[in-house]
């Protein structure tokens, strides 16, 4: 069980219809579009942030945009993870103890 907070890789994904005018070839409009995406990333996470843009221009004409960034898990996420790890550990121990009792009964008879 880990007693330290972990770095999480966060992914946000959305699609947008590809049109002749999107994304704009005008550099200022394109910058505004990109700034809108960057604004979804917490400011302390810019350094390692990545973006992937893919396009299905043959079918639905959709652009899929996905951003990734890493951040330290929140206190809530940490507590949930630790609670889950403790629960799984306890459940495994219960199963192992039940198996041990079954084996004792089987071989001590």
N, C-alpha and C positions, 0 to 999 in steps of 0.2 A: 504494500500500500504506500502510495506516495504522500508525503506530508508537505510537499511544496507545490506552489501554483505552477501550472503548465502553460506553455504558449499554445494558443489555438490558431488554426488556420481557418479564417472566415471566408466564406464565398457568398457573393450576392450575384444573382443572375436575372436577366430579364431579356425580353425580345422586343424588337421594334420592326415595323414594316419598312422594307427598303423601298425608297422612292427615288426618282431621279434627283430630287433636291435633298436627300438625306443619305449620309451625312453631307452637310454643305461643303462645297469646295471653297467657299469664302473662309479665309483663315480666321477672321474674327468670330464668325458664327460657329466654326468648328471648335475654336477655343472655348466659347461659351458652352457648347455641347459637352466638351471634355471636362470643363470646370464643374458642370452639373454632376458628372460621374465621380470626379475626385471629391466632391463635397459629401459623398456617401461614405467616405473613408475617414475614420477618426484621425485627427491631425497628428497624433503621435505615432501613427502607423504608416505614414507616407513612404518612408525609406524603403521598405520591402514590398510595397504594394505592386501588384501586377494586373494587367488587363488582357483579356483574350476576346477577340472579335471574330466571329465566323459568320458566314453568309450562305444561305441556301438560295442562290439566285436562279435556280432552275425550277424550283417548285413553288413554295409559298412566298418566296421573296421576303424572307424574314432575316433580320440580323440578330444574332444572339450575342449578347454582351455579358461577360462575366468578369468580376473583379475579385481579387484575392488579396488578403492582407493578414498579417499575424498580430496577435495581441495577447497579453496576459489574461488568463481567465479571471472573471469577476469573483468576488467573495461568494456570491450565490452559486455560481457554476462550480467553484471549488468545493463548497459544502455539499452540493448534490453529488459530485463525483466521489467524494470521500464516503458519503453515506451509502452510495451504491456499491462501492468497493467493500465496505464493512458488511453490508447485507449479503453480497455474493460470497464473501468469506464465511459468514455464519451459516448460510445455506449449504455450502460445500461441507463444512464441518458436521452439520446435522446428517447429511447423506452418508458421510464417511462413518460416523458413529453408528448409524442404523445398519450399514453394511457390516461393520465390526461385530455388532450384536448378533446379526444373522449368521455370520461365520462362526462365532463362538457357539451358538446354539447347534449349528450343523456339526461341528467337529468336536465338541465337548460331550456329545451324547454317547 
